[in-house]
Amino acid sequence: MSSLIPLLILISCLFPVFSGCTEQETPKKVSLFKRAGEVPEVTESLQPHTLWFGFDLRLGPKEEVRIYTPFLKYLEKSTGKRFRIKFTEKYEDTVENLGRGITHFAALGTLNYVIGANKYGIKYLASGVNKEGDPRYYSMIIVKPDSPIQDVRDIKGKCFAFGSKMSTQGHLIPRKMLEDAGITLEDLSSYIYTGSHINVAMAVLNGECDAGGIQDILANRLVSKGKIRIIKISEPYPTSLIAYNSAVDSRIVEAVRSALLAFEPTGKHKELLFDWDKTEMPLGFTEINELELDKVMSLAERYGIMKK
């Protein structure tokens, strides 16, 4: 138990403690702005010649900003354009901002991307590459190390924590994993949408829920520290990607695409970056396989997240 204390103290500085599970399929309201100065001021009034970059929240606001700021400096150096971060608390706001042209580029999970492509006509640039050199990732269902749950089927009648409802790894894939084990949402005692992967881990660690679904990178990191136990790994799905608003000038799009494909985060650009290995693009970017995106679209339609 004492080994959990440093992690819980660190996470509690960034995230509120959950008050309990709810049975409604409604995102739980989790504020990331409890204290002034919690998130650095990274947005500024819209300016001409500034390219705005958004991202799906996965870890925490401070950590995400520290990760993406040096990456954007790389893009600035490579393209000669000015980039700034546009932070948003909600998954759905990230893709909406991109679709409406409030941002020009964004790092999106594939569920958010297929929704944005269908609703707003956003387009993709490049797909992330994981540590194994594969442009795919996995979801993992986790429990506390001492949990009596040994198999996904044991989650029936228990509380389950999802990330954002718009998350591929935090909702879409874990929901399919549960159903593959014969468990629907109605078979759970309750479930919550926490807003991010780290919040799912918090919910499980604090005993708010019995199990949860999170991204593979965070799960493996927590396992290595003895904080959680993985009971199920999903089949592979296409990893996060960089997308853009379709109104962005084609010359800028091509400049950014070239910069992404030339990005070497474990090579010559390593010293420019901060904790890039915690992203879903640790080895950089590659071309996208559209057939893989169809897998995500099918699940989005199946669960009513995107109309057919």
PEDAPE-V78498 format. One record per residue. RES is the residue in one letter. SS is DSSP state (A for helix, B for strand, O for the rest). OMEGA is omega as a letter, one per 40 degrees, with the letter a starting at -180 (* if undefined). Layout:
RES&SS&OMEGA  RES&SS&OMEGA
This chain:
M&O&a  S&A&i  S&A&i  L&A&a  I&A&i  P&A&a  L&A&a  L&A&i  I&A&a  L&A&a  I&A&a  S&A&i  C&O&a  L&O&a  F&O&i  P&O&i  V&O&a  F&O&a  S&O&i  G&O&a  C&O&i  T&B&a  E&O&a  Q&O&i  E&O&a  T&O&a  P&O&i  K&O&a  K&O&a  V&O&a  S&O&i  L&O&a  F&O&a  K&O&a  R&O&i  A&O&i  G&O&a  E&O&i  V&O&i  P&O&i  E&O&a  V&O&i  T&O&i  E&O&a  S&O&a  L&O&a  Q&O&i  P&O&i  H&O&i  T&B&i  L&B&a  W&B&a  F&B&i  G&B&i  F&B&i  D&O&i  L&O&a  R&O&a  L&O&i  G&O&a  P&A&a  K&A&a  E&A&i  E&A&a  V&A&i  R&A&i  I&A&a  Y&A&a  T&A&i  P&A&i  F&A&i  L&A&i  K&A&i  Y&A&i  L&A&i  E&A&a  K&A&a  S&A&a  T&A&a  G&O&a  K&O&i  R&B&i  F&B&i  R&B&i  I&B&i  K&O&a  F&O&i  T&O&a  E&O&a  K&O&i  Y&A&a  E&A&i  D&A&a  T&A&a  V&A&i  E&A&i  N&A&a  L&A&a  G&A&a  R&A&i  G&O&i  I&O&i  T&O&a  H&O&a  F&B&i  A&B&i  A&B&a  L&B&i  G&O&a  T&A&i  L&A&i  N&A&a  Y&A&a  V&A&i  I&A&i  G&A&i  A&A&a  N&A&a  K&A&a  Y&A&a  G&O&i  I&O&a  K&B&a  Y&B&i  L&B&a  A&B&a  S&B&i  G&B&i  V&O&a  N&O&a  K&O&i  E&O&a  G&O&a  D&O&i  P&O&i  R&B&i  Y&B&a  Y&O&i  S&B&i  M&B&i  I&B&a  I&B&i  V&B&i  K&B&a  P&O&a  D&O&a  S&O&i  P&O&a  I&O&a  Q&O&a  D&O&a  V&A&a  R&A&i  D&A&a  I&A&i  K&O&a  G&O&a  K&O&i  C&B&a  F&B&i  A&B&i  F&B&i  G&O&i  S&O&i  K&O&a  M&O&a  S&O&i  T&A&a  Q&A&a  G&A&i  H&A&a  L&A&a  I&A&i  P&A&i  R&A&i  K&A&i  M&A&i  L&A&a  E&A&i  D&A&i  A&O&i  G&O&a  I&O&i  T&O&i  L&A&a  E&A&i  D&A&i  L&O&i  S&O&i  S&B&i  Y&B&i  I&B&i  Y&B&a  T&O&i  G&O&a  S&O&a  H&A&a  I&A&i  N&A&i  V&A&i  A&A&i  M&A&a  A&A&i  V&A&a  L&A&a  N&O&i  G&O&i  E&O&i  C&O&a  D&O&a  A&B&i  G&B&i  G&B&a  I&B&i  Q&B&a  D&A&a  I&A&i  L&A&a  A&A&a  N&A&i  R&A&a  L&A&i  V&A&a  S&A&i  K&O&i  G&O&a  K&O&a  I&B&i  R&B&i  I&B&i  I&B&i  K&B&i  I&B&a  S&O&i  E&O&a  P&O&i  Y&B&a  P&B&a  T&O&a  S&O&a  L&B&i  I&B&a  A&B&a  Y&B&i  N&O&a  S&O&i  A&O&a  V&O&a  D&O&a  S&A&i  R&A&i  I&A&i  V&A&a  E&A&i  A&A&i  V&A&i  R&A&a  S&A&i  A&A&i  L&A&a  L&A&i  A&O&a  F&O&i  E&O&a  P&O&i  T&O&a  G&O&a  K&O&i  H&O&a  K&A&a  E&A&i  L&A&a  L&O&i  F&O&i  D&O&a  W&A&i  D&A&i  K&A&i  T&O&i  E&O&i  M&O&a  P&O&i  L&O&i  G&O&a  F&B&i  T&B&i  E&O&a  I&O&i  N&O&a  E&A&i  L&A&i  E&A&i  L&A&i  D&A&i  K&A&a  V&A&a  M&A&i  S&A&i  L&A&i  A&A&i  E&A&a  R&A&a  Y&O&i  G&O&i  I&O&i  M&O&a  K&O&i  K&O&*
